[in-house]
């Protein structure tokens, strides 16, 4: 069965893409760089798997603190066997989709409605 689409909110997208919560599951950018004018590379399956391999080479399985530190430097969340690993042609960049209704609701409430309340 191909993995065609998976609708999730942002924390779940980060979990599935194996990225830490302060980095994008779609681009190789961290939260400090959100909004900068540069075009960042796409966060593809091969990029994620290469980063996981680097972490596994850098740290021993017995040294959990070193493992987490290596994950943090490469913006990973510590998952070493993603659920999509054995699915052919599965790339989080392609199958993860934004929960549009949820994001529009939060955008309108957090920005437009709160601004109107503040004005009144």
C-alpha positions in Angstrom: 0.0 0.0 0.0 1.6 3.3 -1.0 1.6 6.1 1.6 -0.1 8.9 -0.4 -1.2 11.4 2.3 -1.1 11.9 6.0 -2.8 15.0 7.5 -1.3 16.0 10.8 -0.7 19.1 12.9 2.8 20.5 13.3 4.0 18.5 16.3 2.9 15.3 14.7 4.5 16.3 11.4 7.8 16.9 13.2 7.5 13.5 14.9 6.8 11.7 11.6 9.5 13.6 9.7 12.0 12.7 12.5 12.8 16.4 13.1 12.9 18.2 16.4 10.0 20.6 17.1 12.1 23.7 16.4 12.9 22.8 12.8 10.7 22.5 9.8 9.5 19.0 8.7 9.5 20.3 5.1 12.7 22.4 4.7 16.1 22.2 6.3 15.6 25.3 8.4 15.4 25.8 12.1 13.1 28.2 14.0 15.7 30.9 14.4 15.9 31.2 10.6 12.2 31.2 9.9 11.3 34.2 7.8 14.8 34.8 6.5 15.0 35.7 2.8 17.1 32.6 1.9 15.7 29.5 0.1 16.6 26.4 2.2 16.9 22.9 0.9 14.0 20.5 1.0 13.9 18.0 3.9 13.8 14.8 1.9 13.8 11.2 2.9 17.4 10.8 1.9 18.4 13.9 4.0 16.7 12.5 7.0 18.1 9.0 6.6 21.6 10.4 6.1 21.3 12.5 9.3 20.1 9.4 11.2 23.1 7.4 10.0 25.5 10.3 11.0 24.0 10.2 14.5 24.4 6.4 14.8 28.0 6.6 13.6 28.8 9.5 16.0 27.4 8.0 19.2 27.3 4.7 20.8 23.9 3.1 21.6 24.9 2.8 25.3 25.6 6.5 25.7 22.1 8.0 25.6 23.2 11.6 26.4 25.7 11.6 23.6 23.1 10.2 21.3 20.6 13.0 22.2 23.3 15.6 21.8 24.2 14.3 18.3 20.5 14.3 17.4 20.1 17.9 18.6 23.0 19.1 16.5 21.5 17.6 13.4 17.9 18.7 14.3 16.5 15.2 14.8 14.1 14.1 17.4 15.8 10.8 18.3 13.7 8.4 16.1 16.1 6.1 14.3 13.6 3.8 12.6 10.9 6.0 11.0 7.5 4.3 10.4 7.8 5.2 6.7 11.3 3.6 6.3 10.1 0.4 4.5 7.4 2.0 2.4 8.6 2.4 -1.2 8.7 5.9 -2.6 7.8 7.4 0.9 9.1 10.8 1.6 7.7 12.9 4.4 8.0 15.9 2.1 5.5 14.3 -0.2 3.0 12.6 2.1 2.7 15.1 5.0 0.1 17.7 4.4 -0.9 20.7 6.6 -4.1 20.5 8.5 -5.4 23.6 6.7 -8.6 24.2 8.7 -6.6 24.0 12.0 -4.0 26.4 10.8 -6.5 28.9 9.3 -8.5 28.8 12.5 -5.4 29.5 14.7 -4.2 32.2 12.3 -7.6 34.0 12.3 -8.0 33.7 16.0 -4.4 34.5 17.1 -4.1 37.5 14.7 -7.3 38.9 13.3 -9.8 38.3 16.2 -7.2 39.2 18.9 -6.4 42.4 17.0 -10.1 43.3 16.8 -10.6 42.6 20.5 -7.5 44.8 21.3 -8.9 47.6 19.1 -12.3 47.5 20.8 
